[in-house]
Amino acid sequence: MNPISKQTFGTTKDGCQIDLYTLTNKNNMQVMISTFGGTIVSIKTPDKTGMLIDVALGYDKLENYETQDKYIGALIGRHGNRIQKGHFTLNGKKFQLYCNDGNNHLHGGKIGFDKKVWSAKEADQGLSLTYVSANGEEGYPGTLKVEVLYSLTDDNTLSIDYKAISDEDTVCNLTNHTYFNLAGYDSGTILKQKIQIFANCYTDADKESLPTGKIVSVAGTPLDLREPTRIGDHIDDSFEQLQFAGGYDHNWVIDAYDGTLKKAAFAFDDGTGITLTASTTLPGLQFYSGNYLDGAPEGKNNSHIYKRCGFCLESQYFPNALEHPKFEQPIIKKGETWHALTTYQFGLTK
């Protein structure tokens, strides 16, 4: 097992001690994870000169994680992304969730998993975080027991292995909301970095970023990222989907989804030479270009966090899938173990 170290990160407003764990591999790559929100605080990976660059937006102070509302680095649950009008029907019964995004429920509600204190223990493979979401929390049915295993391997892969089990049928769509900047968290916008998404289609969405149920080809649109493309090249095109979201904030449909680990996206920065390959067992990937980061507290080392200074690659079931039965459904049956794996592998351009 690669070394894990632990330090105190502070105390919440409610008086809970928060710990910060550091995973290190043989290449000296380091990932720091907080028990507040299961948050990835830092990812330090070698650039083309061998210098360690921190490529994750984050904070030095716990209090900033408590106050920020951009989900920076956090574990997201019970349901990542949006649920229309905050309600769904399961087994003939209607459930109403808290609406924290206009008319809709977003990323778990008023106090989602991103604001919870997780229990941590060192495991053979890495750091295990657990949280028990009580029946009725944020309006969801069933008591959901969640375990998330963070591990860092010697090929510079950060794996996030999600497991959950419920004592009732319920909804489960867990993800991670790290904002990446492959030139370094304090380097400016991500507009010159290149992104490639291995998807022929995306889910068409309305003005509230809710999928309409249509799955649309990316061909001939600015959402065609099948070849490496500078993020800034088409982000402000006069294309309705981009205008609705203020840039990229869409769900791409992973090609040939079958529940096995599939390569979903590849990104790189020419300056540092750092590459990022995202893979997942889930059917969708939300590429979000940080269009609404303005207003976040100052970041690490008093760095400014602002519009488009980081991007997210959120693995997921499609947003609002509960309204569209043809989509893969984010439902966990009583007593069954829900499992998903997402990996982020860092490397260097050739």
N, C-alpha and C positions, 0 to 999 in steps of 0.2 A: 504493500500500500504506500502511496506517496504521502509525504509528511503533511500533517494538518496542525496548525497552531491556532491558539484561541486568545482573544483579549476582550476586555470590556469595552463596549461601544457607548455606554451611557445608560440613563434611566428614563423611561417614558414618563409622560405627565401623570400617568396612573401609578407610577412607582415600580414598574417592572424593570428588572435589569435586562439589558440587551447585550448579547455577545456578538463578536465579529470573528469569524473563522477564516483562515487563509489556507487554501489548497495550493501546493507547489509541486511541480513535476521536475524531472531530471534536467529539463532545458531552462529551468528557473522561471518558467511561466507561472504566474500567480493569479488566482481568482479569490476575491474576498466576498464573503457572504454573511449577511446580517440575519439574526433571528427575528428582527422586526420586518414583517412582510416577506420573509424568505428572500430578501433583496440581494441582488448582485451589486455590490458597491464598487468593485474595481475588477478589471481584466487587464493584466499586464502581460503582453506578448512581444517577442523580439521583432524588431524591424529589420530591414535589409542590412543595417550596419551592426546588428547584434544588440542594439540598445532596447531596453524594455519600454514599451509605449502603453499607456493606459488607454484602452479603446472604448471604455464604457462611461457614459455620463453618470454622475452620482454626487454624493455629499460627504463631507468630513464629519458633519454633525448629525446626530440622531434627530434633533428637533426639526431639521429641515425635511427629513423623511416623514415626520408626523404631520407637517403642515402642507407639503407639496401635494398637488392634485393631478400630476402628469403620469403617475404610476411608474416613475423612473426606477428601473431595475427589478421591479417587484414580481412576485408570484401572484397570479390572477385567478380568482375563483369566487363562488362556485362556477360561474359561467363567464368566460372571457367574451368580450365584444358585446353586441347589442341584442336585447330582446324587446320586440315591439310592444309599446305601451306597458311593458313590465308584467305581462301576464302570459300564461300558457295553460294548456289543458293536458292532464296526464291521467290516464285510466278513468276518463270521464269526469274528473274533478278539476275545477279551475283554481289556479293559484295566482295571487297578485304579489308582485315583487315591488320593491322601492324603485321609483323612477328618479334617477340621478343625472340623466342626460336629456334634458328637455322632457319630451313625452315618453322616454324610453329608459330601460334598465341597462346599465353599462358596467362591465367588469366586476360584477358581483354585488353592486348596490352601494348603499350609503357607507357601510363599513365592510368592505370586502376583505378577502384574504391578504391583500396588500397592506392592510392596517392592523393585522393580527400579529400577536407574538407567537412564534412557532417554537416547539421543543426541538432541541438538536442533540444528536449524539454521533460520535465518530463511528463509521461502519467500515467493514473490510474494503469496500469499493470507494468510499468517499465520505461525504457528510449527509446524514439522514435527518430531514426535517419532518416533523409531524404536527398535525393540527386536527382537532375534532370540531366539526361544525354542527352545532346542535340542531335538532329538529325545529323548524320554524325560523331559523336565523335568516334574516333578509327576506323571509317569506317562503323559503324553499322547504319542501317536505323531506322528512327523514334525517336521521343523524348520520353524517358523512365523515368517515375517518380517512384522512389523507396522509400519504407519505410521499415525499419528494426527495429523491436521491441525487445530489450533485456529485459528479466525479470528474476528475481531470487526469487524462491519460498522457503517456509520454509521446504520443503523436500530436500533442497540443489540441486535443479534442475535449471540450467541455460538454458533458452529457447531463441532461435533465430527464430523469426517469420518474414518471408520475404513476402513482397507484392510489386507488380509492375504493372504498367499500361502504355500502349504505344498508341500514336496516329497513328501508322502504325504497320502492322505485322512486328515482329522483333524477335531477338534471346535473350533469357534470361536464365541464368543458374548461380544463385547466390550461394555462399558458404562462409564459414569462414575457415581461415587458421591458427588457433591457434596450436602451438606446445606444447604438454603436456609432462611433466615429473612428474610422480606421486610420485617420491621421493623428489621432489623439483627442481626448475629450475637450481640450481647450484650444483646438486648432482652427475653429471657425465653422462654416457651413459644410455640409456633406455633398454639395451640389456638383463638385468635380469628381467625386468618387463614382465608380462604375458598379452597376447592378445587373445581374442576370437572373431571371426567374424561369424555372423549368416548368412552364405551364402554357398550354395552348388556349386556355379559357379563363375567364373571371366571372364572378357573380355580379350582374348588373345591380346597381343600387340607386336609391332615391336621394332626395335632398337631405334626409336624416341619416344617410349611410346605412340604410336598411335594405338588404337584398330584396329584389322584386320577385324572385323565383326563377328569373331567366338566367341561364348560363350562356355566355356570349363569347365568341371567338375574339382573341386579342388582335388578330390579323388586321392590319391597316389602321390601328389605333395607337395612341401614345402609351397604352398599357401593354403593347407588344415589347416585352423585355427578354425575348428568347435569346437574343445576342447581347453581349455586354454593352451597356448603354450608360452614358453619363447621366446621373440622377437629374441634373439641372437642364438637360437638353430639351425635354418636352414637358417639364413639370407644370409650366404655366400656359400650355397650349389651350386654345379655345375649344376644348373638348368637354362636353357637359359633365362627364363623370369626374374629371379633374376639377372643374369649377365648383361642383357640389361639395367636394371634400377639401378644397383649398390646396390641392396637390395630390400626391399619392397617399391613399388611405383606403386600400381595396383588398378584397379577398381573391387570391388566385387559386384556381382549381388544380391541385397537384396531378400531373400526368400519371395515368395508369395506377391510380390509388388502389391498394389492396390490403392495407393495414400493415404492410411491412415498411421498413425504413427506406425512404426515397429521398434522393437529393432534390431539394426544393429551390435553393437560391445560392448564388455565388456573388461575392462583392469584393472589390479591392480598391486600394489607394495607390496611385502611381508614385507618390512622394515617399511614403514609408515602405512600399512594397508589400504591405500586410494584406493578406487575403482572408476571407471568411466564407466557409461553406456551411450552409444550414441544411440539415436533413431531418425528416420527421416521419412518424407512422400515421399522422393525422391527415385528413383529406384536404385541408386548406392552409394557406399561408397569407397572413395580413402583412403586406409591406406598407409601412407608415413612415412618411418622410418628415415627421416632427413639425407639422404645419402649425400646431397650436402650442408650441413650447414657450412662447412669450408669457411672461408673468411668473415663471418658476423662480424659486429662491436661487441665490448665487450658489454655484457648484463648488467642487473641490478646489482648494487653493484660490478661492474667491473668483473662480472662472465664471464668465457670464453664460447663462443658459438661455437660448433664444431660438426663434423660429428656424427650423431646418438645420440645427447644429448636431443632430443625431437621427438615426433611423432605426426602426424596429422591424424584426422579422418574427412575427407571432404565429406559431403553429396552432391550429384550431380546427374544430368543426365550423362549418360556415356560419357567419352571423345570422341570427334570427331563423336558424334552421327549424325551430319548433313550429314556425308558421308555414313551412314548406316541406311537406312529408316526403317529397322526392329527394330531398337532401339527406345525407347521412345524419342520423339523429344522435344528439348528445345526451342520451338517456342511459342510466345505469340501473339495472334490475336489482331488486332486493337480494342481498347476499352474494351477488356476483362481484368479482374484482375488475374494476375499470383500470386499464393500463395504456399509457402512451409514452413514447420516447422521442425526444428531440435532441439533436446534437449540433454543436457549433464548433467546427474545426478551423483553427487558425494556421496560416502558413505564409509563404512568401511567393511573389510573382517570379516566374522563371525568366 
